[in-house]
């Protein structure tokens, strides 16, 4: 059982360690939408606590909004993957990031790659993508209608939309999209074996490598061609950046699409409000991002030097887990934070991070969610869960939270 010190006070002087015993990071949410209760208890005591990692080392858990934001903006805390531990038992390989995989780098390496990618996430490109995202969403909804209820909203709606949008963004030729989607579907299939996932990831990398080489020869008006036009990237770097866009954009957006619909179907008052006032869609997206906070374990950082943080000294080399779900439910930042309220301003939430590593694709994710939620509710005004809410299978012990499946149904009298 996790151990929690009950005697620490925020007005204590800075110390060289922590007066509290380390806790184990909780991974099971208190409900389908709420962070683990222990995170709330720890945040109420102090936003910084000692943390035990599965490998026996110790670090820090940071779960207050202002302190998480402070760490994310502080260059003394590194995002370098090879320096950090991992918070869950399912440990990934901790090694130096491949060239181009810039989310696991610090400036100045990180700066180069992010600058190149920022130049491609232009307002013009996002505006051009909007009608295509609407077409993709409409096609998915048409397929749902033809199949008839019940359907799994994850496989029919939440997964294919971001997959096809990534194809549009990278400039994947239509003739190759079935191959690309097949690899992606296997790679993100939670029921696939380790060998199947590994094979699919290898297939994606090979596909993207081939695409990069083709774009060098025959560039087009797409993000990948734009990156290569800079002349600053090797084929390997461009391939790694494309792979990063796929993984980051696909996993987060697909889980937000499914989990957001689940949350709305379980909060009928908020669902009715959004149906009655579809112009609230943008505010609804922000509130769902705050309320759900699907980056399960939060961001991770490693101290590059000794840093005093809220009355504690974080030693050089110690890792910090920044709990975004807890930070986005901090009552010092959001009134009545455990309530889903589409009328609130959720500005300042940390679902996309903060600082130099803030998510570059956040505007694209917002557009997909706004269009997805709006069109789904318009096409299926009597949409409801096909199983009891408590039977929806949840992704508790996974880095990106969401649902494994979301069976939904509707009445035949729904308008086309």
C-alpha positions as CSV (number, residue, x, y, z in Angstrom):
1,X,0.0,0.0,0.0
2,X,1.2,3.5,-0.7
3,X,2.5,5.4,2.2
4,X,1.5,9.1,2.7
5,X,3.0,11.5,5.2
6,X,0.3,13.5,7.1
7,X,2.5,16.0,8.7
8,X,4.1,18.1,6.0
9,X,3.0,21.7,5.8
10,X,3.6,24.1,2.9
11,X,5.1,26.8,5.2
12,X,8.0,24.5,6.2
13,X,11.5,25.7,5.2
14,X,13.3,24.3,2.3
15,X,14.8,20.9,3.0
16,X,17.4,18.7,1.3
17,X,15.0,15.9,0.8
18,X,11.4,15.1,1.7
19,X,9.8,14.5,5.1
20,X,7.3,12.2,3.4
21,X,7.8,8.6,2.6
22,X,7.6,7.7,-1.1
23,X,4.3,6.7,-2.7
24,X,3.7,4.4,-5.6
25,X,2.1,6.1,-8.5
26,X,-1.6,5.1,-8.7
27,X,-2.7,4.0,-12.2
28,X,-6.3,3.0,-11.7
29,X,-8.8,5.8,-11.9
30,X,-11.4,6.3,-9.3
31,X,-14.1,6.3,-11.9
32,X,-14.3,6.2,-15.7
33,X,-13.4,9.9,-15.8
34,X,-11.8,10.8,-12.5
35,X,-8.1,10.6,-11.6
36,X,-7.1,8.2,-8.8
37,X,-8.3,9.3,-5.4
38,X,-4.8,9.2,-4.0
39,X,-3.7,12.0,-6.3
40,X,-6.4,14.2,-4.9
41,X,-5.3,13.4,-1.3
42,X,-1.7,14.0,-2.0
43,X,-2.4,17.3,-3.8
44,X,-4.4,18.5,-0.8
45,X,-1.4,18.0,1.4
46,X,1.3,19.3,-0.9
47,X,1.7,19.4,-4.7
48,X,5.2,17.7,-4.5
49,X,5.7,14.2,-3.1
50,X,8.4,11.6,-3.1
51,X,7.6,8.8,-5.6
52,X,8.8,5.2,-5.9
53,X,9.5,3.8,-9.3
54,X,9.1,0.1,-10.2
55,X,12.9,-0.3,-10.6
56,X,13.4,0.6,-7.0
57,X,14.6,4.2,-7.5
58,X,12.9,7.2,-6.1
59,X,11.8,10.5,-7.7
60,X,9.1,13.0,-7.4
61,X,5.4,13.3,-8.1
62,X,4.1,16.8,-8.9
63,X,0.4,17.2,-9.1
64,X,-0.5,20.9,-8.5
65,X,-1.4,23.0,-11.5
66,X,1.0,25.9,-10.8
67,X,3.9,23.7,-9.9
68,X,3.5,21.4,-12.9
69,X,3.4,24.5,-15.1
70,X,6.5,25.8,-13.4
71,X,8.5,22.7,-14.0
72,X,7.4,22.4,-17.7
73,X,8.7,26.0,-18.3
74,X,12.0,25.4,-16.4
75,X,15.0,24.5,-18.6
76,X,16.7,22.9,-15.6
77,X,14.4,20.0,-16.0
78,X,15.2,17.8,-19.0
79,X,12.9,15.8,-21.3
80,X,15.7,13.6,-22.5
81,X,14.4,10.1,-22.6
82,X,17.6,8.3,-21.7
83,X,17.8,10.2,-18.4
84,X,14.5,9.2,-16.9
85,X,12.8,6.2,-15.3
86,X,9.3,5.1,-16.2
87,X,6.3,5.2,-13.8
88,X,4.5,1.9,-14.8
89,X,5.5,-1.7,-14.7
90,X,5.2,-2.0,-18.5
91,X,8.6,-0.5,-19.1
92,X,9.7,0.8,-22.5
93,X,13.2,0.9,-23.6
94,X,15.0,3.9,-22.2
95,X,17.6,4.9,-24.7
96,X,18.8,8.0,-26.5
97,X,16.2,9.5,-28.9
98,X,16.7,8.7,-32.5
99,X,17.6,11.8,-34.7
100,X,14.3,13.6,-35.5
101,X,12.4,12.2,-32.5
102,X,12.6,15.6,-30.9
103,X,10.0,15.2,-28.1
104,X,12.7,13.3,-26.2
105,X,15.3,16.0,-26.7
106,X,16.2,19.3,-25.1
107,X,17.3,22.5,-26.8
108,X,19.3,23.1,-28.9
109,X,18.6,19.7,-30.6
110,X,14.9,20.0,-29.9
111,X,14.8,23.6,-31.2
112,X,16.0,22.7,-34.7
113,X,13.4,20.0,-35.3
114,X,10.5,21.9,-33.6
115,X,11.3,25.0,-35.7
116,X,11.1,23.1,-38.9
117,X,7.8,21.4,-37.9
118,X,6.3,24.7,-36.6
119,X,6.8,26.2,-40.0
120,X,4.6,23.4,-41.5
121,X,1.7,23.7,-39.0
122,X,0.5,26.9,-40.6
123,X,-3.0,28.5,-40.4
124,X,-3.3,28.0,-44.1
125,X,-2.6,24.3,-44.0
126,X,-5.0,23.8,-41.0
127,X,-7.7,25.7,-42.9
128,X,-7.2,23.6,-46.0
129,X,-7.6,20.5,-43.9
130,X,-11.0,21.5,-42.4
131,X,-13.2,20.5,-45.4
132,X,-11.2,17.3,-45.8
133,X,-11.7,16.4,-42.1
134,X,-15.4,17.0,-42.5
135,X,-15.5,14.7,-45.5
136,X,-13.6,12.0,-43.6
137,X,-15.9,12.3,-40.7
138,X,-19.0,12.2,-42.9
139,X,-17.6,9.0,-44.6
140,X,-17.2,7.3,-41.2
141,X,-20.7,8.3,-40.2
142,X,-22.1,7.1,-43.4
143,X,-20.4,3.7,-42.9
144,X,-21.8,3.5,-39.4
145,X,-25.3,4.2,-40.7
146,X,-25.0,1.5,-43.4
147,X,-23.7,-1.0,-40.9
148,X,-26.5,-0.3,-38.5
149,X,-26.5,-0.4,-34.7
150,X,-24.9,-1.5,-32.5
151,X,-21.4,-0.4,-33.6
152,X,-18.1,0.1,-31.7
153,X,-17.5,3.8,-31.9
154,X,-13.7,3.2,-31.4
155,X,-13.2,1.1,-34.5
156,X,-15.9,2.9,-36.6
157,X,-15.2,6.5,-35.7
158,X,-12.5,7.3,-33.2
159,X,-9.6,5.4,-34.9
160,X,-10.1,5.9,-38.6
161,X,-10.6,9.7,-38.4
162,X,-7.2,10.6,-37.1
163,X,-5.6,7.9,-39.2
164,X,-6.9,9.4,-42.4
165,X,-6.2,12.9,-41.3
166,X,-2.6,12.0,-40.7
167,X,-2.6,10.6,-44.3
168,X,-3.8,13.9,-45.6
169,X,-1.2,15.8,-43.6
170,X,1.7,13.8,-44.6
171,X,0.6,13.5,-48.2
172,X,0.1,9.7,-48.3
173,X,-1.2,8.8,-51.8
174,X,-4.8,7.5,-51.8
175,X,-3.6,4.2,-53.4
176,X,-1.3,3.6,-50.4
177,X,-3.7,4.5,-47.6
178,X,-5.2,1.0,-47.2
179,X,-1.7,-0.3,-46.5
180,X,-0.8,2.5,-44.2
181,X,-4.1,2.2,-42.3
182,X,-3.7,-1.6,-42.0
183,X,-0.3,-1.2,-40.3
184,X,-1.7,1.6,-38.0
185,X,-4.7,-0.4,-37.0
186,X,-2.5,-3.3,-36.0
187,X,0.0,-1.1,-34.2
188,X,-2.7,0.5,-32.1
189,X,-4.8,-2.7,-31.6
190,X,-4.8,-3.5,-27.9
191,X,-5.6,-7.1,-28.6
192,X,-2.7,-7.6,-31.0
193,X,0.3,-9.7,-29.9
194,X,3.7,-8.2,-29.2
195,X,4.9,-9.7,-32.4
196,X,2.1,-8.3,-34.4
197,X,2.6,-4.8,-33.0
198,X,6.3,-5.0,-33.6
199,X,5.8,-6.1,-37.2
200,X,3.2,-3.3,-37.7
201,X,5.6,-0.6,-36.3
202,X,8.3,-1.9,-38.6
203,X,5.9,-1.8,-41.5
204,X,5.0,1.8,-40.7
205,X,8.6,2.9,-40.5
206,X,9.4,1.2,-43.8
207,X,6.3,2.8,-45.4
208,X,7.3,6.2,-44.1
209,X,10.9,5.8,-45.2
210,X,9.6,5.0,-48.7
211,X,7.3,7.9,-48.6
212,X,10.1,10.3,-47.6
213,X,12.3,9.1,-50.6
214,X,9.4,9.6,-53.0
215,X,8.6,13.1,-51.6
216,X,12.2,14.1,-52.3
217,X,11.8,13.2,-55.9
218,X,8.2,14.4,-56.4
219,X,7.3,16.9,-53.7
220,X,3.7,18.1,-53.3
221,X,1.8,20.5,-51.1
222,X,1.9,18.5,-47.9
223,X,3.7,18.7,-44.6
224,X,6.3,16.0,-45.4
225,X,7.3,17.7,-48.6
226,X,7.6,21.0,-46.8
227,X,9.9,19.5,-44.2
228,X,12.2,18.0,-46.8
229,X,12.3,21.3,-48.8
230,X,14.2,22.9,-45.9
231,X,17.2,20.8,-46.9
232,X,18.1,20.4,-43.2
233,X,16.9,16.8,-42.7
234,X,18.2,13.4,-43.6
235,X,15.8,10.7,-44.7
236,X,16.1,9.1,-41.3
237,X,15.3,12.4,-39.5
238,X,12.3,13.1,-41.7
239,X,11.0,9.5,-41.2
240,X,11.3,9.8,-37.4
241,X,9.4,13.1,-37.4
242,X,6.7,11.6,-39.5
243,X,6.5,8.6,-37.2
244,X,6.2,10.9,-34.2
245,X,3.3,12.8,-35.8
246,X,1.5,9.5,-36.5
247,X,1.9,8.1,-32.9
248,X,1.3,11.4,-31.1
249,X,-1.6,12.5,-33.3
250,X,-3.3,9.2,-33.6
251,X,-3.2,7.9,-30.0
252,X,-4.3,11.1,-28.3
253,X,-7.0,12.2,-30.8
254,X,-8.6,8.8,-31.2
255,X,-8.8,8.3,-27.4
256,X,-10.2,11.8,-26.9
257,X,-12.9,11.2,-29.6
258,X,-14.1,8.0,-28.0
259,X,-13.7,9.0,-24.3
260,X,-15.2,12.4,-25.0
261,X,-18.4,10.8,-26.4
262,X,-18.5,8.4,-23.5
263,X,-18.3,11.3,-21.1
264,X,-21.1,13.2,-22.9
265,X,-23.4,10.1,-23.0
266,X,-22.8,9.7,-19.2
267,X,-23.6,13.4,-18.5
268,X,-27.0,13.8,-20.2
269,X,-27.4,17.4,-19.0
270,X,-24.1,18.5,-20.7
271,X,-25.0,16.4,-23.8
272,X,-28.4,18.1,-24.0
273,X,-26.7,21.5,-23.7
274,X,-24.3,20.8,-26.5
275,X,-27.1,19.5,-28.7
276,X,-29.2,22.6,-28.1
277,X,-26.3,25.0,-28.5
278,X,-23.8,23.5,-31.0
279,X,-21.9,26.8,-31.0
280,X,-20.5,25.6,-27.7
281,X,-18.4,23.0,-29.4
282,X,-15.1,24.8,-29.0
283,X,-15.7,25.3,-25.3
284,X,-16.8,21.7,-25.0
285,X,-13.6,20.5,-26.5
286,X,-11.5,22.5,-24.0
287,X,-13.6,21.3,-21.1
288,X,-13.4,17.7,-22.1
289,X,-9.6,18.0,-22.6
290,X,-9.3,19.4,-19.1
291,X,-11.8,17.0,-17.5
292,X,-10.5,13.8,-19.1
293,X,-6.7,14.5,-19.3
294,X,-5.9,11.3,-21.1
295,X,-2.1,11.5,-20.7
296,X,-2.4,9.0,-17.9
297,X,1.0,9.4,-16.1
298,X,1.6,12.9,-17.3
299,X,4.8,14.4,-18.6
300,X,8.2,13.3,-17.2
301,X,11.3,15.4,-16.5
302,X,14.7,14.9,-15.0
303,X,16.6,17.5,-12.9
304,X,19.8,18.6,-14.6
305,X,21.0,20.3,-11.3
306,X,19.7,20.7,-7.8
307,X,16.5,22.7,-7.8
308,X,14.4,23.9,-4.9
309,X,10.7,23.1,-5.7
310,X,7.9,24.0,-3.3
311,X,10.0,23.5,-0.2
312,X,11.9,20.5,-1.4
313,X,15.3,20.1,-3.1
314,X,15.1,18.0,-6.2
315,X,18.6,16.6,-6.7
316,X,20.3,16.4,-10.1
317,X,19.4,13.2,-11.8
318,X,16.1,12.7,-10.0
319,X,13.1,12.1,-12.2
320,X,9.7,13.9,-11.8
321,X,6.3,12.7,-12.9
322,X,4.1,15.6,-13.7
323,X,0.5,14.5,-13.2
324,X,-1.6,16.3,-15.8
325,X,-4.9,14.7,-14.7
326,X,-4.3,15.9,-11.1
327,X,-3.2,19.4,-12.2
328,X,-6.2,19.8,-14.4
329,X,-8.5,19.0,-11.5
330,X,-6.7,21.4,-9.1
331,X,-9.3,23.5,-7.2
332,X,-6.8,26.3,-6.8
333,X,-7.0,26.8,-10.6
334,X,-10.5,25.5,-11.6
335,X,-13.7,26.0,-9.6
336,X,-15.5,22.8,-8.8
337,X,-12.9,20.9,-10.9
338,X,-14.5,17.4,-10.7
339,X,-17.6,18.6,-12.5
340,X,-17.9,18.4,-16.3
341,X,-19.2,21.9,-17.1
342,X,-19.3,22.9,-20.8
343,X,-20.2,26.5,-19.8
344,X,-16.9,27.1,-17.9
345,X,-13.8,28.6,-19.4
346,X,-11.2,25.8,-19.2
347,X,-8.5,28.2,-20.5
348,X,-5.1,27.4,-18.9
349,X,-5.6,23.6,-18.8
350,X,-2.4,21.6,-19.3
351,X,-3.8,18.8,-21.5
352,X,-1.3,19.8,-24.3
353,X,1.5,20.5,-21.8
354,X,3.3,23.8,-21.5
355,X,6.6,25.4,-22.4
356,X,8.9,24.5,-25.2
357,X,7.4,21.0,-25.5
358,X,3.8,22.1,-25.7
359,X,2.0,19.9,-28.3
360,X,2.6,21.3,-31.8
361,X,-0.5,19.5,-33.2
362,X,-2.9,20.8,-30.6
363,X,-4.9,23.0,-33.1
364,X,-5.3,20.0,-35.5
365,X,-6.5,17.8,-32.6
366,X,-9.0,20.5,-31.6
367,X,-10.4,20.8,-35.1
368,X,-10.8,17.0,-35.3
369,X,-12.6,16.9,-32.0
370,X,-14.8,19.8,-32.7
371,X,-15.9,18.4,-36.1
372,X,-16.1,14.9,-34.8
373,X,-18.4,15.6,-31.8
374,X,-20.5,18.1,-33.7
375,X,-21.2,15.9,-36.7
376,X,-21.7,12.7,-34.7
377,X,-24.4,14.3,-32.5
378,X,-26.0,15.9,-35.5
379,X,-26.2,12.7,-37.6
380,X,-27.2,10.6,-34.6
381,X,-29.4,12.7,-32.3
382,X,-30.6,9.7,-30.4
383,X,-27.1,8.1,-29.9
384,X,-26.8,6.2,-26.7
385,X,-24.6,3.5,-25.1
386,X,-25.5,-0.1,-26.2
387,X,-24.2,-1.5,-22.9
388,X,-24.4,-0.3,-19.2
389,X,-21.9,2.5,-18.6
390,X,-20.1,0.5,-16.0
391,X,-19.4,-2.3,-18.6
392,X,-17.4,-0.1,-20.9
393,X,-13.8,-1.5,-20.8
394,X,-11.3,1.2,-19.8
395,X,-7.6,1.6,-20.5
396,X,-6.5,2.0,-16.9
397,X,-2.8,0.9,-16.9
398,X,-1.9,2.4,-20.3
399,X,0.0,5.6,-21.0
400,X,-2.9,7.1,-22.9
401,X,-6.2,6.7,-21.1
402,X,-9.4,5.9,-22.9
403,X,-11.8,3.1,-23.7
404,X,-11.0,-0.2,-25.4
405,X,-14.4,-0.3,-27.0
406,X,-17.5,1.9,-26.9
407,X,-20.6,0.0,-28.2
408,X,-23.3,2.6,-29.2
409,X,-26.7,2.3,-30.7
410,X,-29.5,4.6,-32.0
411,X,-33.1,4.5,-33.0
412,X,-34.1,3.9,-36.6
413,X,-36.1,7.2,-36.6
414,X,-32.9,9.2,-36.5
415,X,-32.6,11.6,-39.4
416,X,-30.1,10.8,-42.1
